[in-house]
Amino acid sequence: MWRRAYSLLLALAIPWALWRLGRVSLRQTGQREATRERLGYIEPQSSGTYWIHAASLGEVQVAFNLIHSLRQKDPDLPVVLTTFTATGKAQAQEVLPPAIPVYLLPLDHPFAVARFLNRLKPRIGVVIETEIWPNLARACFDRAIPLALVNAHMSGKTVRRYARFAGLFSPVFQHLSLILVQNEVQREHFIRLGANPARVRVCGNLKYEMSVSAAVEERGQALRTGLFPGSPVWIAGSTREGEDAWILEAQLAVRIALPEAILVLAPRHPDRASDILDAARVRNLQVARQSQGERPAQGGVLLLDTIGELNAFYAAGDAAFVGGSLVPLGGHNPLEPILHRAPVVMGPYLDNVRDIAMRLTEADALDIVRNAPELARAIVKLLANPMKRAERVQRGLDAALASREAMACTLQALEELEPFLK
């Protein structure tokens, strides 16, 4: 009954959903969304496709590493990646080999899902982290397609939200073939929601398995030489609405101590660029736009309003603030800048990266700040002291390397689930 009501409401909402998703895609990527993909119309694939789903930008990097590891075992493995957001699709197309198709996930209506699976013909589905779609999960179960969650996690708030709609979501968790979680707390969350305890395993966090691309490092060095010669640079990456004003205020304070310091501000969603420009101009900060090929002034701001360049700018910078953490959104991955040798500062809202943040804090490799003055002080200390930066980065790298067991555990569990990989 719950799923029928859900499907009916979704059917009524399809025109609005297509319009809304298309509008968001146009704002964020400058391109109209592939509406046909949202209705399940993808290119027909050969039977036995290994299907991996990564909701958005953060999950795409995990998917990239998982695909690389799978193809080390089987170079000819036919892989298809789906994303839910247009920005995730754009990022995936940037980092994945052209031979790996990337599509948008269809809307969760039974007809769209059936059309999608008929054309995809997957032998297994692997969902990165936790994006739950009831009709898609049920269709995979009915077709005997193993469906696994890997690197799965959810906050206590998310658990309570799913629990309120137990009639809709409990069958989904019961039907999942495998759930690989990051820690014991997460295991208890999924079991509480109805998952079979025998199918829920702790494998650790795949975000520790991130690797550094030589091409990205080279691009970072070129950016450093071309845009910031002789200037200290800090990156505010994946910032969210409500954080930008504080970051710009911090830049005003940073340049009092270090007049040549440049801020690279990279919003999670580039469609907010005009609002950020207005906020910077109100504060008399000079702003250059990466999308226009402009060069930042000393003491000014470079607005990174493009997709797919953040890691290269981390490699070009001296220190980094990772966003989604000064506002209650749970924070983004602090390992990305650390792997590119930029020490990290974050806000106090860290639910999405609690395990990583705890290990980095214990290793004295992460500063936690609560407002613009604290952010400015932390950044100035890092920019003014190259030795402190290097020590902080090394402690962060050591903490990350000591925690790299998740990929081997994940691959073994998937092999047990999906015998074709043996």
N, C-alpha and C positions, 0 to 999 in steps of 0.2 A: 504493500500500500504506500509506504513512504517513497519508494523509488518511482512508482507510477505518478504520484503527485509531483515529485521533483522533475520528472521527465515532461509532464504537462506544462509546468511553469516554465521550464527551459524552452520548450517549443514556442510558447507565447513570447518569450524574450529574445528569440533568435534574431529578428530584424534589428532590434535595438542593440544587441550584443555585437553584431557584425558592424553596425554603424560606429559604435563606440570604439571597438578594437581598431577599426580602420582609421579613425580620427587620431587615436593615440599613436599608431604606427606612423602616420604622416608627420605628426609633431616630433616624434623621437628619432626617426630615421630619414625623413624627407621622402619616403616612398609609401605608396598605397599598399595596404596589406593584401596578401594573396587570399582573397575571400574564398576561392574554391577549396583551398587547403583546409579552411575552417569547416567546410562541409564534407571533408573526407576525400576530396578529389586529389590524390597524389599520383605520381607516376607508378604504374604497376612494378612491383619488385619480384625478383626471383624467390622461389619458395625457400624457406630456411633462413630468412633475414634475422640478424641479431639487432633488435630494436632497443635503443637507449633514449630515454627522455630526460632532458634537463630544462627545468622551468624557465630560467632566465640567466643573466650574466654570471652570477656566482656559481651556479651549477655547471655551466658550460666548461669551465676550466677543469672541474672534477671529471666531467665526461671525457674531455680530451685526454687526460691521463689514463682513465680507465680503458678507452679505446686503444691507446698506445700499448698498454700492457696486454690487452687481449690479442692484439695483432702481433705482438712479439711471440705469442704461442702459436698463432695461426695467421700468417701474413695475408692469406686469401679470404679471411673471414668477412662475409658480406654484412656491413654495418649501415644502419640508417639512424640518424639522430633527429629527434623532434624537440622543439622548444614551445613554450606557451607564449612568450613575448616576442615581438618583432625585433627588439634590441638583442635578445638572446640569439635569435636566428642570424642576425647580422654579424654578431661576434663569432658564432660558430663557423660561419662561412669564411671568416677571416683566418681562423686558426686551424681548421680541419683541412685535410687534403681534398682537392676537388672531386675525387672519386667517391667521397662519402656524401650521399644526399642529405640535405637538411630541410625539414618541412616544419610548418606550424602544426601543433596538435589540434585535431578537430574539436569543435564544441561537443560537450558531453551528451548529445542527443543520440538515442539508439540508432537512428538511421545513418547519421554522420559517422558514428563509431563503427557500425557494421561495414559501411563503404570503405572506411580507412583500413580496417583489418583485412577485408577482402583483397585490397590492393597491396597492402604491406606483406601479408603472409608471413608473419614472424614466427620463429620457433621459440622465442623467449622475449619477454619485455623486462627492461631494467629501468626503474625510475630512480633518479638521483635525489636524495633527501626525501621530502615528503610532500608530494602533490597528489592528492586523492581525488579521483573522479569515479563516482559510483557506477555509472553505466559502462564506462571503459573497463573497470575492474571486473564487473559481472560478465561482460562479453568475453573477456580473456578466459575467465573461469569456465564459461559454457563451451568454449572452443578448445579447452585443455591446453591453453597457452600459459606456461609458467610466468607468473608476474612477481617480480622481486623489488623491494625497496632497498637501496643501498645508501650508506652514510645517513641513515634515517635519524631524524631528531624532531622533537616538537617541544615547545615551551608548555609550562603548566597552564597558561591561558588558552593555548590551542587545544590542549587535552580537554579542558572544561567545555570549550566550544563544540568539539566533536561529541562529547558525552551528552550534551543537550539534544543532539540529533542522533541518538544511538540507534534508533530504528532505521535510519538511512545508512549510517557509517559502520556500525558493528558488523554487518554481513561483509562489507568490503575488507575489513581487517581479517575476518575469518577466512576469506577466500584467497588472501595473498599466500603465495607459495613460500616466500622467504622474506624476512625482514632483518637486515643487518644494521644494528644500531651503534651509536658512538660510545655509550657507557651503560652501566647498570640502571641508572635512573631512567634513561630512555627506554630500556627494556621493560621496566615496570609500567611505564606510560602506555606502551602499545598493548601489553597484556591486559591492562585495565580496560582498554577500549575494545577488547574482544579477540585479539590475535591469539592464535594457538601458541602456547609457550614453547613447544618443541620447534617452532619455526622462527623464533626470535633469538638472534645471536648477537653478542657484543663483538664487534670487529675493530673498534677505534674509529678515528676520524680521517677520511681520505684527503682532507685538505692539507694534512701534513705531508702528503705525497707529491705536492706540487713541484714542478721542475722549472728550471730557468732556460729559456731559449737563447741560443747564441745570437740569433737574428735580433731579438728584442734588446739584448745587451748592446749590440752594435748600434741599433737605432737610438738607444739611450745616450750613448757616447756622442753620437752625431747631434742630437738635440742639445746636449750640454755645451758642445763647442759652438753650435750655430746660434743658439738662443740665449745662453746664460754665461758667456765667457767672463770669468772672474767674479761672478755674483753668487752669494749664498742663495739656495733655492729650497723652498719647502712645498710639498704637495699636499693638498687637501683632497683626498680621493673618495669617490662614491658618496658625495655629500647629499643630504636629503633636505627637503623643505623644512625650514625652521632652524637650520644650522648655518646657512650661508652668512647671515648678518653677524653672527658671533665670530665666524672665521674672518670676515672682512675687518671687524673690530680688532681681532687679534693681529692682523697684518699691520694695522695702523700702529699698534704698540710695538710689534717686532721691528719695524723700520725706524723707530726712535732709537733703539739700541744698535740696529744694523741697517743704516740708511740704504744700502744697495740690495737688501734682501728682496727676492721676488717670490710671490705666491702663485702657484699653479692651482687653480680651483677647478676641480673636475666633478660636476654634478652627476649623480647616478643616472638622471634622466636629462639629456641635453636640451629637451624642449623648455626647460626652465631658464634658458640662457638670458632671455630678455629681462626677466625679473632680477637676475643676478647683476646684469649690467646696470639696471636702474639703482640697485642697492649700492653698488660700488661708486657710481657717479655721485650719489648723494653724499658719500664720504670723501669726495674729491680724490678718489683713487683712479689712476690711469689704468685702463683695461685694454688689453689686446685680445683678439679672438683667434684661436688656432684654426678654426674653419675658414678664416679669411687670409691665413698665412701671415698674420701680423706678428711683429716682434715686440716683446714686453719691454717697457722702460724699467730702469733700475728703480727699485722701491715700489714697483707697480704690480699688476696682476695679469696673468695669462689665463683666460677662460678656456678650458679644454672642453669645447662644445662639439667634439667629435666622438665616434665610437671606435673602440679597439686599440686605443693608444695609451691607456692609463699605465700599463706595466712598463712601457718604454719611458714614460715620464718618471715613474718611480725609480727606474735605473738612472735617470738623469739628475735626480734630486739628492739633497743632503739629509732630509728628514721628512716624515710624513704624518699627517693626521688621517685616520680612517673613519669615514662617516657612518651615518646611521646610528651613532653612539652618543651624541649630545642630545638627541631626542629619543623618545621611547620606541625605537624600532628594532632594537636588538643588535645592531652593529654588523659590519661587514668584515671580511677576512683580513686580519692583520699580518698574516704570513706573506701575502703578496709583496708588500714593500720590503719586508725583512729579507726575503729571498733575493731582492734586487739591491740589498745592502743599504736600505734606508731605515733608520731607527723609527719607532712608531709611538704615537700618542693617540689615545682614544678617550671618548667620554665614558660615563658610568653605565650606560645602557648596553649590556653585553649578552643578553639572553641567547642570541643566535650563535655566539662564539664563546660561550662560557668556559668550555674546557680549554680551548686554545688560549684564551685570555688569562686563565688561572695559571697555566704552565708558564706563560711568558712573564707574568707578574712575579711568580715564585723565582724565576731566573733573573729578576731585575732587568728585564728586556722590554718592559712596557710601562709607560706613564699613563695614569688615569687622571683626567682633568674634568672640571664640572662647569666651567664658564670661560668666557673670552680672556680675562686676565690670566687665569691659570694656563690656558692654552698658549698664550703669548710667552709666558715665562718658560714653559717647557720647551717650546720651539727655539727660543733664544739660547737657552743652555745647550741645546744640541748643535745649533748652527755655529755657535762660538767656540765649540770644543771638538775638533776632529778626532782626538783620541777617545773622548767619551763616546762619540758616535760609533767608532769602530768597535769598541768594547761591547756596547749595547747590542750591536748587530750580531757580533760573534756569539754572545750569550743566547740571543734569539735563535740563531741557526743551530746551535748545539741543542737547545730545547726541542726544536722541530725534528732534528735528525734522530734524537733519542726516542721519538714517538712514532716512528715510521714502521708500523706493523699492519696497518689497515689494508693495504692493497693485497698483500699475500693472503690475508684472511678472506678478503672479498673474492678473489679469484678462486680460491679453494672451494668456498661455499657455492659459487656459481657453477663450478665444474660438477660438484655433487648434484646440483639441481638440474643441470643441463648436460646430459652425457655426451653430446656431440663434440664438446670441447676436449674430451679426454683423448 
